[in-house]
Amino acid sequence: MKDIIIILGIVIGFLLIKIGKMKAVNKLQTVGALVIVVCFVVAAPDFIKDAISGFMDGINSGM
């Protein structure tokens, strides 16, 4: 569920940036960029945790 919310946030952020560029509204571009940054910040701990566990599983299974 968290992954779906993050993906939707990134898509909405890109849409806000595109609409902001078409209508020349800098506030929409800023909000879109902030939404994307927040989504990446929310996703980063899970990515780091899974990457570390994947490396550990690979090291332990090889020997």
C-alpha positions in Angstrom: 0.0 0.0 0.0 2.9 2.3 0.8 4.4 1.7 -2.6 1.2 2.7 -4.4 1.0 5.9 -2.4 4.6 6.8 -3.2 4.1 6.1 -6.9 0.9 8.2 -7.0 2.7 11.0 -5.2 5.5 11.0 -7.8 3.0 11.0 -10.7 1.0 13.8 -9.1 4.3 15.7 -8.6 5.2 15.4 -12.2 1.7 16.5 -13.3 1.9 19.5 -11.1 5.3 20.5 -12.6 4.0 20.0 -16.1 0.8 22.0 -15.5 2.9 24.7 -13.7 5.2 25.0 -16.8 2.2 25.2 -19.2 0.4 27.9 -17.2 3.6 29.6 -16.0 2.7 29.2 -12.3 5.8 28.8 -10.3 3.9 27.8 -7.1 2.6 24.6 -8.8 6.2 23.7 -9.9 7.5 24.2 -6.4 4.7 22.1 -4.9 5.2 19.4 -7.4 9.0 19.3 -6.7 8.3 19.2 -3.0 5.8 16.3 -3.4 8.4 14.3 -5.3 11.1 15.0 -2.7 8.8 13.9 0.1 8.0 10.7 -1.7 11.7 9.9 -2.2 12.4 10.7 1.5 9.6 8.3 2.5 10.8 5.6 0.2 14.6 5.9 1.1 14.6 4.0 4.4 12.8 1.0 2.9 15.2 1.0 -0.1 18.3 1.1 2.1 17.0 -1.6 4.5 16.1 -3.9 1.6 19.4 -3.3 -0.2 21.4 -4.2 2.9 19.4 -7.3 3.6 19.8 -8.3 -0.1 23.6 -7.9 0.1 23.7 -9.9 3.3 21.6 -12.7 1.8 23.9 -12.8 -1.2 27.1 -12.9 0.9 25.7 -15.7 3.2 24.3 -17.9 0.4 27.6 -17.9 -1.7 29.8 -19.4 1.0 
